[in-house]
Amino acid sequence: MIALIEPTIEPNVTLIIVVAALIATGTVLVLDRSLVRILLGLLLVGNGVSILYIVVAGEAGDPPFVGASEPGEMSDPLPQAMVLTAIVISLATMGFLLALAYRLWQLSGTDDVPDDAEDARILDLALANETSSTYDPNLTPTSTADESARESSP
């Protein structure tokens, strides 16, 4: 009996290197405090993921129309649909970040994200091992972390 062996798909190494470079560069830019650099970083990551979908899709085949060719010869339409979805999500994210960057520029004259004063105050309280003035130990906790901490304490 003859066993059918699936041909192995060899990915394009150049595209894999391009994907790795785009995602790595985008990640470095996203970790910056400037909203414009965050915007560019997300754009690079989105493009890298879109190219990755195309690389993972494998070799190109016939158009995926029923009756046009044999099912094994057609290309998979799912990666193409995922790329279109990623493009739409990336475009919406870019529009939102552009609006944020423009508004921050109007208010402060810079696109650097400022430190949050409330976060700094909470950090100072945590370092001093103090509780907030709004903390009431008599209230019923709503999280399972509070319940498990209460059960484990003597």
C-alpha positions as CSV (number, residue, x, y, z in Angstrom):
1,M,0.0,0.0,0.0
2,I,1.4,3.4,-1.0
3,A,1.4,6.0,1.8
4,L,0.5,9.5,0.7
5,I,3.2,11.9,1.9
6,E,2.3,15.5,2.2
7,P,4.9,17.8,0.6
8,T,6.6,20.0,3.2
9,I,6.2,23.7,2.7
10,E,9.4,25.6,2.9
11,P,8.8,29.2,4.1
12,N,10.5,32.1,2.5
13,V,13.4,32.9,4.8
14,T,13.7,36.5,3.6
15,L,10.0,37.2,4.6
16,I,10.6,35.6,8.0
17,I,13.6,37.9,8.6
18,V,11.5,40.9,7.5
19,V,8.7,39.9,9.9
20,A,11.1,39.5,12.8
21,A,12.7,42.9,12.0
22,L,9.3,44.6,11.8
23,I,8.0,43.2,15.0
24,A,11.2,43.7,16.9
25,T,11.5,47.3,15.8
26,G,7.8,47.9,16.4
27,T,8.1,46.5,20.0
28,V,11.1,48.8,20.7
29,L,9.1,51.8,19.5
30,V,5.9,50.9,21.4
31,L,7.9,50.9,24.7
32,D,8.8,54.6,24.2
33,R,7.0,57.5,25.9
34,S,6.3,59.4,22.7
35,L,2.8,58.8,21.2
36,V,4.2,59.3,17.7
37,R,6.7,56.6,18.2
38,I,4.1,54.3,19.8
39,L,1.9,55.0,16.7
40,L,4.8,54.0,14.4
41,G,5.6,51.0,16.5
42,L,2.1,49.7,16.3
43,L,2.1,50.3,12.6
44,L,5.2,48.2,12.2
45,V,3.9,45.4,14.4
46,G,0.6,45.4,12.5
47,N,2.4,45.1,9.1
48,G,4.8,42.4,10.5
49,V,1.8,40.3,11.7
50,S,0.1,40.8,8.3
51,I,3.2,39.5,6.5
52,L,3.4,36.7,9.0
53,Y,-0.1,35.6,8.1
54,I,0.8,35.5,4.4
55,V,4.0,33.5,5.2
56,V,2.1,31.0,7.2
57,A,-0.6,30.6,4.5
58,G,1.9,28.7,2.4
59,E,2.3,28.5,-1.4
60,A,-0.2,30.4,-3.6
61,G,-2.8,28.3,-5.2
62,D,-5.8,28.8,-7.5
63,P,-8.5,31.2,-6.4
64,P,-10.8,29.6,-3.8
65,F,-13.9,29.4,-5.9
66,V,-16.1,26.2,-5.7
67,G,-15.8,24.3,-8.9
68,A,-12.9,26.3,-10.3
69,S,-10.3,23.6,-9.4
70,E,-9.6,20.7,-7.1
71,P,-9.8,21.5,-3.4
72,G,-6.1,20.6,-2.9
73,E,-5.0,23.1,-5.5
74,M,-6.9,26.1,-4.1
75,S,-5.3,28.5,-1.7
76,D,-6.7,28.9,1.8
77,P,-8.8,32.0,2.0
78,L,-8.6,32.2,5.9
79,P,-5.2,33.9,6.1
80,Q,-6.3,36.5,3.5
81,A,-9.4,37.2,5.6
82,M,-7.3,37.5,8.7
83,V,-4.9,40.0,7.0
84,L,-7.9,42.1,5.9
85,T,-9.2,42.1,9.5
86,A,-5.7,43.0,10.8
87,I,-5.5,45.9,8.4
88,V,-8.9,47.2,9.6
89,I,-8.0,46.9,13.3
90,S,-4.6,48.5,12.6
91,L,-6.3,51.4,10.8
92,A,-8.7,52.0,13.7
93,T,-5.9,51.9,16.2
94,M,-3.9,54.4,14.2
95,G,-6.8,56.8,14.0
96,F,-7.4,56.6,17.8
97,L,-3.7,57.1,18.5
98,L,-3.5,60.0,16.1
99,A,-6.4,61.7,17.9
100,L,-4.7,61.1,21.3
101,A,-1.4,62.5,20.0
102,Y,-3.1,65.6,18.5
103,R,-5.1,66.3,21.7
104,L,-2.0,65.8,23.9
105,W,0.0,68.2,21.6
106,Q,-2.8,70.8,21.9
107,L,-2.9,70.5,25.7
108,S,0.8,70.2,26.6
109,G,2.8,71.1,23.4
110,T,4.6,67.7,23.5
111,D,3.7,64.2,22.5
112,D,5.4,62.6,25.6
113,V,3.0,60.8,27.8
114,P,3.3,62.4,31.3
115,D,3.5,60.4,34.6
116,D,0.2,59.9,36.3
117,A,0.1,61.8,39.7
118,E,-2.3,59.3,41.2
119,D,0.0,56.4,40.3
120,A,3.0,58.2,41.9
121,R,0.9,58.8,45.1
122,I,-0.1,55.2,45.3
123,L,3.5,54.0,44.8
124,D,4.6,56.3,47.6
125,L,2.0,54.8,49.9
126,A,3.0,51.3,49.0
127,L,6.7,52.0,49.6
128,A,5.8,53.5,53.0
129,N,3.6,50.4,53.7
130,E,0.6,52.7,54.4
131,T,-3.0,52.4,53.3
132,S,-5.0,55.0,51.4
133,S,-7.4,57.3,53.3
134,T,-10.3,55.8,51.3
135,Y,-9.6,52.2,52.4
136,D,-12.2,50.8,54.7
137,P,-11.3,47.4,56.2
138,N,-15.0,46.9,57.2
139,L,-16.2,46.7,53.6
140,T,-16.9,43.3,52.0
141,P,-14.2,42.4,49.5
142,T,-15.3,41.8,45.9
143,S,-12.3,40.0,44.6
144,T,-11.2,36.4,45.1
145,A,-7.7,37.7,46.0
146,D,-9.0,39.4,49.1
147,E,-11.0,36.3,50.1
148,S,-8.0,34.0,49.7
149,A,-5.8,36.5,51.7
150,R,-8.4,36.6,54.5
151,E,-8.6,32.7,54.6
152,S,-4.8,32.3,54.7
153,S,-4.3,34.8,57.5
154,P,-4.3,33.5,61.1
